Amino acid sequence: MIKYIFCDLDGTLYNDTISERDIRAIEFAEGLDIQFNIATGRVHTHAQNIIRNINFNGYLICENGSYIYDRDNQCIFKGVLSDTQIKKIIEVYSSIAYIDFGKDVIYFKYGGEVIMPNDGSKSGYFKSGYKIDPEIMSKKTYASNVGNIGISSLDRDKLNMLVEDFKKKIGHECEVYISSEYTMNIVPKLISKLNAIKQVCKMNNISLDEVATIGDSPNDINMLGGVKMSFAMSKSAEAVKASAAYETPSVADAINMIMDYNSVLK
């Protein structure tokens, strides 16, 4: 029996908007005591703005597992980068010769906001929703408020090179991966959507066999591959599809399949 659903936002539930069909399916599932939860790479404020019109009672996992918020929007877990790790990431970024600082833009998910040292619009991913702080890379301390650092670039080959270079330099203490078509992410070791899901399940005495996940991107692979019932969006890359048990054209279709599965077990 599936009791919890964990769903990604961008490219999964959210595609410039959330469809009314998906909203109805979520609320119907909640009425059947299937708790709907969000697991996203977005910062808390951005995620909250996206889901404000959905009535659900679940948890909100943000920044790819760095933060977990409960039903009352209280932060119940945070796994953040240390000042030493942040300064090492900045040092590596600043030393790579092939980076174009105007087009391959570093960003910090700092204190619940996306902060860049310069205008990141040329990097293709961020058109709005970020702030510019030219001093962000020279702070003495980040006060345990950075859960995630990324680089945005339109050059996918360069992103793959960056992942490999950062893995060589900091892979022993950080997770480094492609997170979307135009971004790569760096988070503390052992921080992931799946590990955040495991924490939520442990707190609520839920088995992973009672969990379903839905996603579309490389940063969803761990949560798709970590449970028996998982759904990759039909438009996902092959590596993402390969990690999931099923493909789905929409969140509503995945939820309908979950409800059908539960009805057979009753």
C-alpha positions in Angstrom: 0.0 0.0 0.0 1.4 3.4 -1.0 1.0 6.0 1.8 3.3 8.7 0.7 4.1 10.3 -2.7 7.1 12.5 -3.2 7.0 14.6 -6.3 9.5 16.9 -8.0 8.4 20.3 -9.2 10.1 21.7 -12.3 9.4 19.6 -15.4 7.3 17.2 -13.4 4.4 18.9 -11.5 5.3 22.4 -12.6 5.7 23.4 -16.3 5.2 27.2 -16.1 2.0 26.3 -14.3 0.4 23.4 -12.5 -2.4 21.8 -14.4 -5.9 21.6 -12.9 -6.0 17.9 -13.6 -2.8 17.4 -11.5 -4.2 19.5 -8.7 -7.5 17.5 -8.7 -5.6 14.2 -8.6 -3.4 15.4 -5.7 -6.4 16.5 -3.6 -8.3 13.3 -4.5 -5.4 11.2 -3.3 -5.1 13.2 -0.1 -8.8 12.4 0.5 -7.9 8.7 0.3 -5.1 9.2 3.0 -2.3 9.2 0.5 0.0 12.0 1.6 1.4 14.1 -1.1 4.9 15.6 -0.6 7.2 17.8 -2.7 10.9 17.1 -3.3 12.5 20.0 -5.3 15.8 21.7 -6.0 14.2 25.1 -5.4 14.6 27.3 -2.4 11.7 27.3 0.1 10.2 30.7 -0.9 10.1 29.8 -4.6 8.6 26.4 -4.0 5.9 27.9 -1.7 4.9 30.4 -4.4 4.5 27.5 -6.9 2.4 25.2 -4.7 0.3 27.9 -2.9 -2.9 26.9 -4.7 -2.7 23.2 -3.9 -4.3 21.8 -0.7 -2.1 19.1 0.6 -0.7 18.1 4.0 2.7 16.8 3.2 6.4 17.8 3.7 8.4 20.1 1.5 12.0 18.9 0.7 14.0 21.8 -0.8 17.4 22.4 -2.3 17.7 18.7 -3.3 17.5 17.5 0.3 19.4 20.2 2.1 16.2 21.4 3.9 13.0 19.7 5.0 9.9 21.6 6.1 6.9 20.1 7.9 3.2 20.7 7.4 3.5 23.9 9.4 6.3 25.2 7.3 8.8 24.7 10.1 12.3 23.7 9.1 12.9 20.4 10.7 16.2 19.5 9.0 19.0 21.4 7.3 22.2 20.0 5.8 24.4 22.9 4.8 27.9 23.6 3.3 30.5 24.7 5.8 32.5 27.9 5.2 35.6 25.9 4.4 33.7 23.9 1.7 32.1 27.1 0.2 35.5 28.8 0.0 37.0 25.7 -1.7 34.1 25.7 -4.2 34.7 29.4 -5.0 38.4 28.7 -5.3 37.9 25.9 -7.8 35.3 27.9 -9.8 37.6 30.9 -10.0 40.6 28.8 -11.1 39.0 27.0 -14.1 40.4 28.5 -17.3 37.5 27.6 -19.6 34.8 29.3 -17.5 33.3 32.4 -18.9 32.1 34.2 -15.8 29.5 36.1 -17.7 27.9 33.0 -19.2 28.8 30.2 -16.8 27.4 31.8 -13.6 27.8 30.5 -10.1 24.9 30.9 -7.8 24.4 30.4 -4.1 21.2 29.2 -2.4 21.7 31.3 0.6 19.3 32.0 3.4 16.3 30.9 1.3 17.2 33.0 -1.8 19.2 32.5 -5.0 22.2 34.9 -5.0 24.6 35.5 -7.9 27.7 37.7 -8.0 26.6 39.1 -11.3 23.7 39.1 -13.8 23.0 35.5 -14.6 20.4 36.0 -17.4 23.0 35.1 -20.1 23.5 31.6 -18.5 20.0 30.6 -19.8 18.4 29.1 -16.7 17.6 32.1 -14.4 15.5 34.7 -15.9 14.1 36.0 -12.6 13.8 35.0 -9.0 17.4 35.8 -8.1 19.4 38.6 -6.5 22.7 40.0 -7.4 25.3 40.5 -4.7 28.8 41.3 -5.9 30.2 40.5 -2.4 28.7 37.0 -2.2 32.0 35.3 -3.1 34.0 37.2 -0.6 32.0 36.8 2.6 34.0 35.9 5.7 31.2 33.6 6.9 28.0 32.2 5.4 26.5 31.5 8.8 25.4 27.9 8.0 22.9 29.3 5.4 24.1 27.7 2.1 22.6 24.4 1.3 23.4 24.3 -2.3 25.8 26.0 -4.8 25.3 25.6 -8.5 26.6 26.8 -11.9 24.3 27.7 -14.7 25.4 27.5 -18.4 23.9 27.0 -21.8 26.9 24.9 -22.8 26.0 21.3 -21.8 29.5 19.9 -22.6 31.0 22.5 -20.4 28.6 21.6 -17.6 29.7 17.9 -17.8 33.4 19.1 -17.7 32.6 21.2 -14.7 31.1 18.2 -12.9 34.1 16.1 -13.5 36.5 18.8 -12.5 34.6 19.6 -9.3 34.4 15.9 -8.4 38.2 15.6 -8.7 38.7 18.5 -6.4 35.9 18.2 -3.8 34.1 14.9 -4.5 35.4 13.4 -1.3 33.3 15.8 0.7 30.5 17.0 -1.6 28.0 15.6 -4.0 28.4 17.0 -7.5 25.9 16.3 -10.3 24.0 17.7 -13.2 20.7 18.9 -11.8 18.9 20.1 -14.9 19.4 20.9 -18.6 21.4 24.0 -17.8 22.6 23.6 -14.2 25.0 21.6 -12.1 24.7 21.4 -8.3 27.0 20.9 -5.3 25.6 19.9 -2.0 27.1 18.4 1.2 28.0 14.7 1.2 25.0 12.4 1.8 22.5 15.2 1.0 20.0 14.0 -1.6 16.3 13.9 -2.2 16.3 10.2 -1.3 18.0 10.7 2.0 15.6 13.4 2.9 12.7 11.1 2.0 14.3 8.4 4.3 14.4 10.9 7.1 10.7 11.8 6.7 9.8 8.2 6.6 11.7 7.4 9.7 10.0 10.2 11.6 6.6 8.8 10.6 7.3 5.1 10.8 6.7 4.7 7.0 8.6 2.0 5.0 10.1 2.9 1.6 7.9 0.1 0.2 5.0 2.5 1.1 6.5 5.4 -0.9 6.1 6.4 -4.5 8.3 9.0 -6.3 7.7 11.1 -9.4 10.5 13.0 -11.2 12.1 14.0 -14.5 15.7 15.1 -14.0 19.1 13.7 -13.1 18.7 15.0 -9.5 15.7 12.8 -9.2 17.5 9.6 -10.1 18.4 8.7 -6.6 14.8 9.0 -5.3 13.4 7.2 -8.4 15.8 4.3 -8.0 15.5 4.1 -4.3 11.9 2.9 -4.1 9.9 0.2 -5.8 7.1 2.4 -7.2 8.6 5.3 -9.1 7.6 7.3 -12.2 9.8 9.2 -14.6 8.1 11.7 -16.9 7.8 10.5 -20.5 9.9 13.4 -21.7 12.8 12.6 -19.3 16.3 11.7 -20.5 16.9 8.0 -21.0 19.1 7.7 -17.9 16.2 9.1 -15.8 13.7 6.7 -17.3 16.0 3.8 -16.7 16.1 4.6 -13.0 12.3 4.5 -12.6 9.9 1.6 -12.5 7.4 3.3 -14.8 7.0 6.2 -17.2 4.1 8.6 -17.0 2.9 11.5 -19.2 1.7 13.4 -16.1 1.6 13.5 -12.4 -2.2 12.8 -12.5 -1.6 9.6 -14.5 1.0 8.5 -12.0 -1.4 9.2 -9.0 -4.2 7.3 -10.8 -1.9 4.3 -11.2 -1.0 4.5 -7.5 -4.6 4.7 -6.4 -5.4 1.7 -8.7 -2.5 -0.2 -7.1 -3.8 0.5 -3.6 -7.4 -0.5 -4.5 -6.1 -3.9 -5.6 -4.4 -4.4 -2.2 -7.4 -3.5 -0.2 
